[in-house]
């Protein structure tokens, strides 16, 4: 095996690292990562008998990526995220080598880093959701009524935060009996959808409309609130940032320690529906997803439930 320190690949790597240090001014930790990733690349090239930049081909770089994902006796297999980071370092190195006149071709330009695995949505247990809803707003205040109504709508309809704060009072329709209410949500691309709303959310919204919103309207600094459903303390439409803060404060009061965002409630809404037996296409419509494949990621969250059902119901599930 040739010594990577003696060939022109090693010299080019040293030149590139100097460039990153002096001209790009990268942080120490970033440079350490680049140095580690490129050292592994040099070792791989040496193993393949490649000592000159001109001898590196696209196939060489692709094979290196495969090695990263599969691992070897000296290195464990890397995740898609870690392998992508290493490939980015290699691509940057070869791009620099061409720009600096060290070689004439870039063999890594067409090698794409692996796509990171899609992270599964993390739904909250129902008990945590209920605790957050109960903790909404400072007790006994007008804003507590608004905050409870807001969070009940987010969880009760699966609305995006922008859809919830964009609601007007006229977007609510409780129906003649008051038990078949709907909310008109305006989603991405201006698409509208009617979403059923449950009794808990209806009651919270009614309490806010009767006892909370009138006080906020009276505090309005402008002549009109524009019909917005959720108002801030000055009578204007509640912003996305303020709505986010409402949820964070409620989670803190409830003692929920994991990070919570408005999208967490949307994930929880979808997952709990599927746990309850809802069809994925129904959940697709409720969430406003253009494709059912977007919604199907939620079914992965409930795989343990599927295993349990299979184990108890299928005649060949037992050994």
C-alpha positions as CSV (number, residue, x, y, z in Angstrom):
1,X,0.0,0.0,0.0
2,X,1.4,3.4,-1.0
3,X,1.9,6.0,1.7
4,X,-0.8,8.6,1.2
5,X,1.5,11.2,2.6
6,X,3.9,10.8,-0.4
7,X,1.5,11.2,-3.3
8,X,-0.1,14.2,-5.0
9,X,-3.5,13.4,-3.5
10,X,-2.1,14.0,0.0
11,X,-0.4,17.2,-1.2
12,X,-3.7,18.4,-2.7
13,X,-5.6,17.5,0.5
14,X,-3.1,19.5,2.6
15,X,-3.5,22.5,0.2
16,X,-7.3,22.2,0.5
17,X,-7.2,22.1,4.2
18,X,-4.9,25.2,4.3
19,X,-7.4,26.9,2.0
20,X,-10.3,26.0,4.4
21,X,-8.3,27.3,7.4
22,X,-6.8,30.5,6.0
23,X,-9.1,31.7,3.3
24,X,-12.5,30.2,4.4
25,X,-11.8,30.5,8.2
26,X,-13.7,27.4,9.1
27,X,-14.2,26.6,12.8
28,X,-11.9,24.2,14.5
29,X,-14.5,21.5,14.9
30,X,-15.5,21.7,11.2
31,X,-11.9,21.5,10.1
32,X,-11.4,18.4,12.3
33,X,-14.3,16.8,10.6
34,X,-13.0,17.6,7.1
35,X,-9.5,16.3,8.0
36,X,-11.0,13.1,9.3
37,X,-13.2,12.5,6.3
38,X,-10.5,13.3,3.8
39,X,-8.0,11.1,5.6
40,X,-10.4,8.2,5.3
41,X,-10.8,9.0,1.6
42,X,-7.0,9.1,1.2
43,X,-6.7,5.7,2.8
44,X,-9.3,4.3,0.5
45,X,-7.6,5.7,-2.6
46,X,-4.3,4.2,-1.4
47,X,-6.0,0.8,-0.9
48,X,-7.2,1.1,-4.5
49,X,-3.7,1.9,-5.7
50,X,-4.7,5.5,-6.7
51,X,-1.8,7.9,-6.0
52,X,-2.6,10.7,-8.5
53,X,-5.6,13.0,-8.7
54,X,-5.8,12.3,-12.5
55,X,-6.4,8.6,-11.8
56,X,-9.5,9.2,-9.7
57,X,-12.7,8.4,-11.6
58,X,-16.4,8.9,-10.9
59,X,-16.5,5.1,-10.3
60,X,-13.8,5.5,-7.6
61,X,-15.8,8.1,-5.7
62,X,-19.0,6.1,-6.0
63,X,-17.3,3.0,-4.7
64,X,-16.0,5.0,-1.8
65,X,-19.6,6.0,-1.0
66,X,-20.6,2.4,-1.1
67,X,-17.8,1.5,1.3
68,X,-18.9,4.3,3.7
69,X,-22.4,2.8,3.8
70,X,-21.3,-0.8,4.1
71,X,-18.3,-0.3,6.4
72,X,-15.2,-2.5,6.6
73,X,-13.1,-4.3,9.2
74,X,-11.7,-1.0,10.4
75,X,-14.7,1.2,10.1
76,X,-18.4,0.7,11.0
77,X,-21.0,1.4,8.4
78,X,-22.1,5.1,8.4
79,X,-25.6,6.4,8.5
80,X,-26.9,8.2,5.5
81,X,-26.3,11.5,7.3
82,X,-22.7,10.8,8.2
83,X,-21.9,9.3,4.7
84,X,-23.4,12.4,3.1
85,X,-21.2,14.7,5.2
86,X,-18.1,12.7,4.1
87,X,-19.2,12.9,0.4
88,X,-19.7,16.6,0.7
89,X,-16.1,16.9,2.0
90,X,-14.8,14.8,-1.0
91,X,-16.9,16.8,-3.5
92,X,-15.5,20.1,-2.1
93,X,-12.0,18.8,-2.3
94,X,-12.2,17.8,-5.9
95,X,-14.0,21.0,-6.9
96,X,-11.2,23.0,-5.2
97,X,-8.5,20.9,-7.0
98,X,-10.0,21.8,-10.4
99,X,-10.4,25.5,-9.5
100,X,-6.8,25.6,-8.2
101,X,-5.4,24.0,-11.3
102,X,-4.2,20.8,-9.5
103,X,-6.2,18.7,-12.0
104,X,-8.4,19.1,-15.0
105,X,-11.4,17.0,-14.2
106,X,-13.9,16.7,-11.3
107,X,-14.7,13.0,-10.7
108,X,-17.0,13.7,-7.7
109,X,-19.2,16.3,-9.3
110,X,-21.9,13.8,-10.4
111,X,-21.8,11.7,-7.2
112,X,-24.7,12.8,-5.0
113,X,-24.7,12.4,-1.3
114,X,-27.2,9.9,0.0
115,X,-30.5,11.3,1.0
116,X,-30.9,11.3,4.8
117,X,-33.6,8.9,6.1
118,X,-36.9,10.7,6.7
119,X,-37.4,11.3,10.4
120,X,-40.6,9.8,11.8
121,X,-43.0,12.3,13.3
122,X,-42.9,12.2,17.1
123,X,-46.4,12.2,18.4
124,X,-47.2,13.1,22.0
125,X,-49.0,10.5,24.2
126,X,-52.7,11.5,24.6
127,X,-52.1,12.2,28.3
128,X,-49.4,14.8,27.5
129,X,-51.7,16.5,25.0
130,X,-54.5,16.7,27.5
131,X,-52.1,18.1,30.1
132,X,-50.9,20.8,27.7
133,X,-54.5,21.7,26.9
134,X,-55.4,21.9,30.6
135,X,-52.4,24.2,31.2
136,X,-53.1,26.6,28.4
137,X,-53.0,30.3,29.6
138,X,-52.5,31.9,33.0
139,X,-55.5,30.7,35.1
140,X,-58.3,33.3,35.4
141,X,-57.2,35.5,32.6
142,X,-58.9,36.5,29.3
143,X,-55.9,35.2,27.4
144,X,-56.3,31.8,29.1
145,X,-59.6,31.4,27.2
146,X,-58.0,32.3,23.9
147,X,-55.0,30.1,24.5
148,X,-57.2,27.1,25.4
149,X,-59.3,27.7,22.3
150,X,-56.3,28.0,20.1
151,X,-54.6,24.8,21.3
152,X,-57.9,22.9,21.2
153,X,-58.3,23.9,17.5
154,X,-54.8,23.0,16.6
155,X,-55.1,19.5,18.1
156,X,-58.8,19.0,17.3
157,X,-58.4,19.8,13.6
158,X,-54.8,19.0,12.8
159,X,-54.4,22.6,11.5
160,X,-51.1,24.1,10.6
161,X,-50.2,27.0,12.8
162,X,-50.6,29.4,9.8
163,X,-54.0,28.0,9.2
164,X,-55.1,28.4,12.8
165,X,-54.0,32.0,13.2
166,X,-55.5,32.8,9.7
167,X,-59.0,31.8,10.9
168,X,-61.8,34.4,10.9
169,X,-64.9,34.1,13.0
170,X,-66.9,33.6,9.8
171,X,-64.9,30.4,9.1
172,X,-66.7,28.6,12.0
173,X,-69.9,26.7,11.3
174,X,-71.4,24.9,14.2
175,X,-74.4,23.6,12.2
176,X,-78.0,23.8,13.3
177,X,-77.6,21.3,16.1
178,X,-74.2,22.5,17.3
179,X,-72.9,19.0,17.2
180,X,-71.7,18.8,13.6
181,X,-69.5,21.8,13.5
182,X,-66.8,22.5,10.8
183,X,-63.9,24.9,10.4
184,X,-62.8,26.3,7.0
185,X,-59.0,26.0,6.8
186,X,-56.9,27.7,4.1
187,X,-53.8,25.7,3.4
188,X,-50.8,25.8,1.2
189,X,-51.4,27.2,-2.3
190,X,-54.6,28.9,-1.2
191,X,-56.4,25.5,-1.0
192,X,-59.4,25.4,1.3
193,X,-60.8,22.4,3.2
194,X,-63.6,21.9,5.6
195,X,-62.6,20.0,8.7
196,X,-64.9,18.7,11.4
197,X,-64.3,20.0,14.9
198,X,-65.1,18.0,18.1
199,X,-67.1,19.0,21.1
200,X,-64.1,19.9,23.3
201,X,-62.7,22.4,20.7
202,X,-66.2,23.8,20.1
203,X,-66.8,24.4,23.8
204,X,-63.4,26.1,24.2
205,X,-64.0,28.3,21.2
206,X,-67.5,29.2,22.4
207,X,-66.1,30.2,25.8
208,X,-63.5,32.3,24.2
209,X,-66.0,34.0,21.8
210,X,-68.4,34.8,24.7
211,X,-66.1,35.8,27.5
212,X,-62.7,36.4,26.0
213,X,-62.7,37.8,22.5
214,X,-65.0,40.7,23.3
215,X,-62.5,42.1,25.8
216,X,-59.7,41.8,23.3
217,X,-61.9,43.5,20.7
218,X,-62.5,46.4,23.1
219,X,-58.7,46.7,23.5
220,X,-58.2,47.0,19.8
221,X,-56.0,50.0,18.8
222,X,-57.5,50.0,15.4
223,X,-61.1,50.5,14.3
224,X,-61.5,46.9,13.2
225,X,-60.0,43.6,14.0
226,X,-60.7,42.4,10.5
227,X,-62.8,39.5,11.8
228,X,-59.8,37.5,13.0
229,X,-60.8,34.7,15.4
230,X,-57.6,34.7,17.5
231,X,-56.6,38.1,18.7
232,X,-53.6,39.4,20.6
233,X,-53.7,41.6,23.7
234,X,-54.0,44.7,21.5
235,X,-56.9,43.4,19.5
236,X,-55.0,42.6,16.4
237,X,-54.7,39.2,14.7
238,X,-52.5,36.8,16.7
239,X,-49.2,36.1,15.0
240,X,-47.6,32.7,14.3
241,X,-44.8,33.5,16.7
242,X,-47.1,34.4,19.5
243,X,-49.2,31.3,18.9
244,X,-46.1,29.2,19.0
245,X,-45.2,30.8,22.4
246,X,-48.6,30.0,23.7
247,X,-48.0,26.3,23.1
248,X,-44.4,26.4,24.6
249,X,-45.6,28.0,27.8
250,X,-48.5,25.6,28.2
251,X,-46.1,22.6,27.7
252,X,-43.8,24.1,30.4
253,X,-46.7,24.5,32.8
254,X,-47.8,20.9,32.1
255,X,-44.3,19.6,32.8
256,X,-43.9,18.1,29.4
257,X,-40.1,18.0,29.0
258,X,-39.6,17.1,25.3
259,X,-39.5,19.8,22.7
260,X,-43.0,20.7,21.5
261,X,-44.1,22.7,18.5
262,X,-47.4,23.4,16.8
263,X,-46.5,20.7,14.3
264,X,-46.2,18.3,17.2
265,X,-49.9,18.7,17.8
266,X,-50.6,18.2,14.1
267,X,-48.5,15.0,14.2
268,X,-50.3,13.8,17.3
269,X,-53.7,14.5,15.7
270,X,-52.8,12.3,12.7
271,X,-51.2,9.5,14.7
272,X,-54.1,9.3,17.3
273,X,-56.6,9.2,14.5
274,X,-54.7,6.2,12.9
275,X,-54.4,4.6,16.3
276,X,-58.2,4.8,16.5
277,X,-58.7,3.1,13.2
278,X,-59.1,6.0,10.8
279,X,-58.4,5.3,7.2
280,X,-55.2,6.9,5.9
281,X,-57.1,8.6,3.0
282,X,-59.5,10.2,5.5
283,X,-56.5,11.5,7.5
284,X,-55.0,12.8,4.2
285,X,-58.1,14.9,3.6
286,X,-58.1,16.2,7.1
287,X,-54.5,17.2,7.0
288,X,-54.8,18.8,3.5
289,X,-52.0,16.6,2.0
290,X,-52.0,16.5,-1.8
291,X,-50.7,12.9,-1.8
292,X,-51.6,10.0,0.4
293,X,-47.9,9.0,0.4
294,X,-47.2,12.1,2.5
295,X,-49.7,10.9,5.1
296,X,-48.5,7.3,5.1
297,X,-45.4,8.3,7.1
298,X,-47.7,8.5,10.1
299,X,-48.6,4.8,9.7
300,X,-45.0,4.0,10.6
301,X,-45.5,5.5,14.0
302,X,-48.1,3.0,14.8
303,X,-46.2,-0.1,13.6
304,X,-46.1,-1.5,17.2
305,X,-49.9,-1.4,17.2
306,X,-50.0,-3.3,14.0
307,X,-47.7,-5.9,15.4
308,X,-49.9,-6.3,18.4
309,X,-53.0,-6.7,16.3
310,X,-51.2,-9.2,14.1
311,X,-49.9,-11.2,17.1
312,X,-53.4,-11.5,18.6
313,X,-55.5,-11.9,15.5
314,X,-53.6,-13.8,12.8
315,X,-53.7,-17.6,13.0
316,X,-50.1,-18.0,11.9
317,X,-48.6,-15.2,14.1
318,X,-47.6,-17.7,16.9
319,X,-44.7,-20.1,16.7
